[in-house]
Amino acid sequence: MGHRTCGAIYILLSVLSASTTVLASSNSDGLIRIPLKKRSIMESIYGDLLPRTSTVESQAAAGRDVYDPVRSAIVQAREREHQMLVEAAAMERRRKYYWSYRGSGENSSGEPVPLKNFLNAQYFGQIGVGCPPQNFTVVFDTGSANLWVPSAKCFFSLACLFHPKYESSLSSTYKPNGTPASIHYGTGAIAGFYSEDQVTVGNLVVQNQEFIEATHEPGFTFLLAKFDGILGLGFQEISVEGSVPVWYNMVNQRLVQEPVFSFWLNRNPIEGEGGEIVFGGADQQHYKGSHTYTRVTRKGYWQFEMGDFLIGGKSTGICVDGCAAIADSGTSLIAGPLVAIAQIHEQIGAAGVVNHECKQVVAGYGQQMLELLKVQTQPAQVCSKIGLCTFDGKHGIGAGIESEAGSVDGMSDAICKACEMIVFWMRSELNPNKTKEGTLEYVDRLCENMPDPVGSHVDCRHVDSLQTVAFSIGGRAFELQPEQYVLKVGEGFMAHCISGFTALDIPPPIGPLWILGDVFMGAYHTIFDYGKMRVGFADSA
């Protein structure tokens, strides 16, 4: 299986001889020429389902990958999660979290790697790169296929200052590569270059693994992240530059008993065990009954066919003709067609987070705001005078508690921005012919019609009375209870409940598409069977 030491060097010598007869053209120079056709990676995955436009064809001719609609969908879904993670980071200082690593279970077949759970929004575990191992915390992501960690050569990205960095000169097994690479993950992106070294995952040591040394991590996404890098568990078809994924090398180097890996995600963020990923098998302690399997329909992502979608046990008719779905451990929420998410939110009484904060400000402070405007208070100071913003001399800023990264509480900032928008609307309505009640009613209607870029608020007091939802996969209806699909951030009077669903539309023939992220995988233990090209789900224990 794996090796705990890294001093030994393995050299494999092989001599291959073959006699091959090939039908090909031959010129007078004696050279045999075989014409080759080039097909882009995305064409290989989606075939004729991709639209054949001049842009697509020119990209293929230039050797570049054409537009990947599923990658785009994953990116959009992860963008919706970013605000939730910002709020979670701000709330972290208000409560105590308990982290612990878990040893190998007696009933586990395979190599277990313990995971940490950050507010049910991020799950991550530890790996080592190099000899001796340099430790990094990574997200094990089935929605991508590359391994990357911050590089010691990352000088100009703020995120690199807050995370450990790989130093190639400290590893005796490092091999240079230098091929440039870049990856986009939702609101975040990284760029760097390939290197080669051994990678330690649990007790497994993967030899000669290509990975990306990230030298550029712009923005705040990775600055706020609790993880250092990402270890992709998707198929090689979506790997940047065709690099062989870590999982492939585990199988090829015979480090695992079976070509499968499995996830158990603990949805209680304050318990010691965040979860577990097992390479080469599954831990029977973490699931009940048997798994229901469905075959992988398109290599690239762990994609399969999904049947009906039900709310309260009743069919919505949305996936009567079938839908595609992806099991994605790197996405926190469940993303699905807009028509389905709208039905869910109508049933559970969800309102846009921004809409909710806007209406909350109108109801609680509307009268006071109007009085301040009537006595000629500067608009920029109105929200600070009622305590919703802090006036910095020019404009208001959120009056929330600062997070470890220095940003203000996301929810308080949303309230401040909502207040400033309301002041703007009120000013436009201030005239002798308009009553207070008429102005407040007008502003409330505007709040109702605001777009919803962040998420959807659910009244925490009513979660227990909400309806169940279910996904039909492999002939079984996989049901989610309200407490499983509603995310609770914070405790007590500071608690906020957010719908675990977000809207995402991909039209046929590639869509409709669902992305079943951690909200779903937390309820159902998931096996990714690489050997038989299938995904299995069973009730988590």
N, C-alpha and C positions, 0 to 999 in steps of 0.2 A: 504494500500500500504506500503511504507517504514515507518521507524520510525526515527525521528531526535534525540531522546534521547537514551542514552545507559545505564541508571541506572536500568531499569526494568529487571527482570529475569522471563523468561517464562518456566513453567514446565508443560509438557504434560504427564498425567497418562493414561495408557490404559491397559485393561485386555483382553487378547486374549485367547479364548478357541476353540479347534477344535478337531474333531474326524476324523481320517484319516485311510483309509484302503489301504495298500500298498502291492503290490506283490513283495516279496523279499525272500531271503534265510534265513532260521532260523536254528540255531544250538541248541544243547542240553542245552546251557547255557542260553537260553531264549532271547538272543539278536537278533535283526533283522538287517541284514547287507544288504546295497544297494550298489552294485559296481558302481563306478563313473569313467568316462573317462575325461581326461584332454585335453583341446585344447588351444593352445597358442592364444594370442590376435591377432597376424598377420594372423593366420589361420582363425580366426573368421571373419576377415575383407575380406581377399582375397580368402579364400577357396582353391579350387583346382588350382587356377591360380598360386600359389606359386610353384616354382620348388621343387620337392621332392628329395633332395640330402641327403647323409648321414650326412652332417653337419647340415642341417636344422632339420633332424629328431633327431639328438643328442641334439640340442638346445632345441627342444620341450620336449624331454624326461627329460632334466635337469631342465625344468620349466622356461627356459629363452625365451624371445620373439625372433622369427626368424626375419631375415632381412626384413626391411620395405622399399620397393623400392620407395614409394611415399615420405616418410620422407627423404630418401637419395636425391631425386630429389629436394625437397625444400631446403635442406642443400646446395646443389650445387648452386642453383639459388641465395641463399643469400650470398654465398661466392663471387659471381661475383659482388655483389653490394658493397662490402666492400671498394674497392679502390675509388668508387664514393663518398662514405661517408667521406673518409679521405680527399679527395679534397674539399668537401663541408665544412668540419670543418676548413680547412685552409683558405677558402675564406670568412668565416663568419665575420672575423674581418675587411673585406674591405667594408662591406655594412651594412646597418641598417635593422633590422628585426622588424616587428611589431607583437606582440602577443596580443590577447585579448580573453576573454571568452564570450561566447554567452549565453543569457538567454533562457528560454523555449519559443518556438514560439507558436503563437495562433493556428496555424493549425497543431500542432504536437500532435499525439496520442501516448502516451508512455512517458518514462523518457529520455530527451535528455542529452547527455554529450558532451560538447564542446571539440574539438580537436585542437592541434597546428600542424602546418605544417613546417617542416624543409627541405627547398629546394626540395619539392616534393619527398623526399627520405624517410622521417620518419614522421608518424602521431602519436600523443600521447595525452593522456588526464590524468586528475587527479582522483585518488581514495584515500580513507582513510582506514587504517587498525587499528583496535583496538578501545578502548573506554578510553579516548577521541581519535578521529581519528588522526592517524599519516599519513600525506599526502605523496603520492608518484606519480610520473609521470610514466605512463605505456603505452606500445603499446598494443592496443586491437587486438589480433592476431588470425585470424580464422584458421591458420595453426598449432596451438598447442592447448593444453587443460588445461594447468596448470597455476596457479597464483604463481609468486614468486617476492619477493622484497629483497633488501640487508638486512642482519641481523647485529645487533649490535655486534654479535660474529664473524663478518668477520674482522680478524685482519691482514691478510697477503696478501690481494689482493689490488693492487694500486687503482683499480676502485672503491672500497668501500670508499676510502678516499674522493672521489669527488661526492658522492651521499648520500642522507639521508638514515638512517638505522633504521630498526624496533627494538624497545626496548620492549620486552615482559613485563618487570617489570613495565612499565608505563601504561599498559592496564588492566582495571578491568575485562575484559571479555576474557582474554587469557586463553587457555587450552593447556597444554603440549601434545605433541605427540611423537616426537623424531625419527620417521622413516626416515632413510637416503634416499636421492633422488639426482639425477643428470639429467641434460637435455643438449642436444647439439643443438645449433642454428647457423647453417652456420659456420662462423669463430669463433663464441663465444660459450662458455659452462659455465654452472654454476653447483655448487654442494652445498648441504646443508642438511637440515632436515625439516620434516613437523612440523607445529604448527597449532593451531586452534584459530580463533578469528572472530569477526564480521568485515565485509568489507562494506564500504560505497561507492556506485557508484551513483553519482548524488544525488538524494533525496532518493534512495533506500538503505536500510540497510539489508545486508545478514547476517543472524545469523549462528554461528557455521561453518564457512567456513575453510576448510583445505587449507593451502598454504605452500609454501616452503620458509624458511628463508635461503637465499643464503649466505654461509660462504666462498665461493671460486669462484671468477670471474677472471680467468686468462686471460692474453693477453691484447690487446689494444681495442678490439671491444667494450666492455662496458665502458672502460675509455673514449672513444671518443663519446659515445652515449649521446644523449640529453634526454634519458629516464632513469628511475631508474630500472624498472622491466617490466615484461610482464604478461598480463592477457589473457590467452588462451580462445578462443571461439569455439574450435573444439569439437568433440564428445568425450565422456568419454572413448570410445574404445582406444584412443591414449594417454590417461592421464597416467602419470607416477605413478606406484603403484595403478592404478585404482581410484585415488582420484576424488571425485565428483566436476566437474567444477563449477565456479561461476554462469554461466548462468543456469545450471541445478537447482541450489539452488534457483535462482530467480523465476524460474517456479514452483518448488516444494513448495516454501514458499508463493506462490500466490502474489508476489510483482509486477507482470506485468499484463497488461490487456489481452494481447495476447502472445502466445509463439513464438514471432518473434523479431528480432532486425535488424536494418538497418544502412547502412553507406552512408554518403555523404562526399566526399573528395574534398576540394577546391584545384584546381591545380595552383592557383596563389599564390606563396609563400610569397609575400609581402603584401597581403591583411590581414585584421584583423582577419577574420574567417579562421581557418585552416581546419575546417570540423566539422562533428557531427556524433555521433553514438546515435541512439535512441533505448532504450530497451522497448519492448512491443508494438511497432508500427513504424510509419514512418512519417516524416514531409513533408507535401504536398508542402511546399515552395521549396523543394530541388529536385523535379523531375517533368518532363513534361509527360503528357499522362499516359498510364497504363503500368504496368510491364509485361514483357514476362517471364513466369516461365518455369523452367525445373526441373525434379525431381532429387533428390539425388540418385545416383546409387550405392554408396558404403559408408556406415557410417564409420567414422574415420575422414576424411577430408570432406569439403563441395565439393564433387566430383560429376560431372554430365557428360552427353554425349554431345559432340560438333560435328557439321557437317562440312561443307566445310570451307576452308580458302581461302580468295580471296585477290589478289593484284591488285589495279587499276580496281576493278570490275570484274576481270577475275579469274576463278577457278584455283587453283594450283594443284588440284587433290590429295593433300596430305592426306586429311581426307575423301576420298570417302567412305572408309569402316568404317568410324567413328573414333573419337579420344576421349580420356578422358580429362577432364579439371577440374581444381580446382580454386575456388575463394579464394584468399589468401590475406588478408589485411596486413599481416606481411611481404610480399615480395614487393619490390619497382617496379621491372621490370616485363616484360612478358617473360616467358621462354617457349620455344617450340622446336620441332624436328629440328635437324641441317639442314635437307634439306629445311625446310621452312624458317628458319632464314637466310640461305645462299641466298635464292631467294630474300628475303626482302632487305638484305644488298647490293646485286648486283643492285637492282632497285634503291635504295636510295643513292648509291655511298658511302656506309659506308666502312671505313678502320679501321683496328685494331688501338687502341690508341697507343700502342707501335710502330706499323709499321709507323703510321703517324708521331710520334715524331722523329723516326729514319730517315725517309726520309727528314723531315724538317731540321734536323741538317746537313745532307749531302748537301742539296741544299744551305743552308745559310752559312755554315762554312767549307765545305769540302776542298776547295782550301787552306784556311788559316791553317787548321789542317795538311794538307800534307806539307806545307812550314815549319811549326814548327817541324815536325818530321824529315825533311831533314836537319835541322840545329842542330840535336841532342838534342832537347828538351826532357826532361824526359816524357815518356808516361803518367805518373800519373799527370803531371802538364799541359798537353796540354789543357784539357777542362777548367781548371781554368784560363789559360791565355786568352782564348777567352770569358770568363765570364759566362760559362754554369755550372760550378761547383765551389765550394770553397775548396781549397786544405788545408787539415788539417795536412800536414806533411807526411802522408802515402798514402792517396787516396783522391779522390774527393767526396764531398757530395753536395746535391742539394742546390742551392743558392736561394731558395724561402723564402717567409715570414713564420715565425713560427706561428703555430696554438695555440689555447688556451691550448692544451694538450702538447705543446712543440715539436710536430713533424713538419717537413718541409712541404711546399706545395707539394702535391702529384704530380702535373703536372710538376713542376720544377725538382723534384727528378727523374721523368721519363726521362726528357730531359737529365739530367746529366748522368744517366745510359746508355741512348742511345749513348751519346757522347763517353763514355768510351768503349763501345762495338765497335764503329766505329774505334776508335784509335787502338784497338787490331787488327781489320781486316786490317786496312791500313798498319800496321807494317808488317803483313805477306805478303803484296803485294809490299813492297818497294824493288825494284831491278832495275838496269839500263835498263833492257829490257821492263819495263812497263811504259806506258805513264800516265800522270795525268788523262787524260780523261778515260783511261782504268781502272785505279784504282777506280775512282769515280763511273763508271758504274757498276763495280763489287760489290762495297759496297751497291749501291742502290738496286741491285738485291737481296742481302742478306736481306736488310730491307724489301723488298717485301715479302719474304718468312718466316719472323719471325712469331712464334706462337702468338696467341692473348689471353693472360690470363686475361686481365682486362675488356675491353669493346670495343666498336666500335665507332669511331669518324665520325661525319657528319659535312659537311661544313655549318656553320650557315647561310651563305649568300644564300644558295639554299633550305632551308627548305620549303619555300612557294611553290616551284615547284615540290615537291616530290609527289608520288602517295599515295592514301589512301589504307588502309588494312581493312579487315572485317572478323569477326568470325560469323559463322552461328550457332545460339543457339536457340532452341525452335521454329524453323521455321522462325526466323528473322535474318537478316544480321546486326550485330553490327559493325558499321564502325568507324574507328579511322582516324582522320585527321593528317597530318604530325606534326603539332604543338602539337598534343596530344601524339604522340608516340616518339617524340624527346625531350630529357631532356636538358635544357639549364642551365649550371652552370656558374655563374658569369655574369658580365655586360660589355658592351662596348668592347674595344679591348682585355680585359681579358676573354671574354666569350668563353666557350667551349660547343659544342653540342655533346651529346652522344645518341646513339640509345637506345631506351627503350626496345629492344629485346636482349635476350641472348639465346644461343643454349644449349639444354639439351635433351639427347636421352634416352628414356626408351623403350625397345623393347616390342612387343606384347608378351603375351596377355594383360598385365597390361597397356602397352603403345600402341600407341604413346600418350604422355601426354603433356598438356599445363598447365602452372601455370599462371593464370590471376591475376597479382598483382595490385598495386596502379595505374599503367599506365592505365589499363583498368577500374578499379573501380572508378578512377577519372572522366572518361568520362560518366560512367553509374552508377546511384544510384542503390545500391544493397540491396535487402531484403533477409535475411536468415530466412526462415520459418521452425522453428523446429517442429511446430505442424503438418504441412502437408508434411514435409520432401522434401522441394523444395527450389530453389534459383531463385530470380526474378531480372531482370534488366530493368531499364527505363532511358531515357535521363536525365542527371543531369541538374538542373536549377540553 
